[in-house]
Amino acid sequence: MHIETGPHKHAVQQTFFLYVYEPAANRVEVANAGARLILAPDWKPIVWTEEERKKGQAWGLKTIESFHTHGTPAGGGMTEGISQNLAGELGFRT
């Protein structure tokens, strides 16, 4: 499986994550969200401000350009909807 980027750490949740491409060329975020699982019945919800949410990643690599330019293929073929260059980098036959 191709790792697109990561590992990184979310600033707000403080959870670790990375992005991979599964065989059908869909981007999948692999995260450890369970690390923040809180089961206390008296736990008060946390409301994050817009300023806090803008912090994004606490650490890790800068967000890569393909994160903003590549989405799940439209259908038909595994590489339909992604660039030939990205398909080649991921090891898909085009």
N, C-alpha and C positions, 0 to 999 in steps of 0.2 A: 504494500500500500504506500502510495506517495505522500510524504509529509510536506504540505505546502508551506507551513510556517509554525514556529513555536519551539519550545514551550514559552508561554507567556503567563502573566498573572493579572487577573481582573482587579482594578483598583477598588471598586465598590464591594464586590463579594469576597475578594481575597482568595478566589479559587484559581487553580492552575488550568490551563487549556492549551490545545494546539489544534490546527486544522489539517485534515487529511482529505485526499480524494479516494473514494471507494471505486470499485471497478467500473461502474456505470458513469463515472465522471461527475458524480455529485460531491460537492464539498460537505464535509461533516465536521462539526466541532466536537472534539473529545475533551470532556471536562470532568473535574472531580467535584461536581455540585454537592454530592453527599457530605463533603467536608463541612458544609454549613447547614446541615440538617439540624433543626432545633425542634425538639419535641416538648419543651416545657409549656404546659397549658397557660401559664401566666406571662409568657413572653410578649412584650409589646412590639408591634410592628415598627420597622424602621422606614422612614420616608426619606428618600435621597433627594437632595436638591438638584436642580439642573446643573449647577456649578460642579457638584460632586460627580454627577454622571459624565460630564465632559472630560473628566480625568482619564477615562478609558482604561488603558493598561497601566498597571503599577510598574511593571518592568517587562523586559523582553525586547524583541526586535521591533523596529518600526513596522507599521502595517504595510504589507506589500501591495503593489499596484493591482495585481490580479484580484485581490479581495474586492476591489471596487469595480472591476470590469468583467468578471466572469460569474455567471450564474449557472444553475442547473440546465443542462441541454434541453431544447424544446421537444425532443422526442424523435423517434425514427431510428437514429443510429447513436452509438455511444459517443461519437465525437461531433454530432450535429449541434451547432450552437456554440462551439468553442473554437478558438482560433487554431489554425494548423500548428503554429509554434507551440502553444500551450499543450495541444494534444501530443506533439512530439516529445516535449519535456516530461509529460506524464507517462510516456511509453505506450500510448495508444496508436494503433495503425489507423491511418487516415486514407 
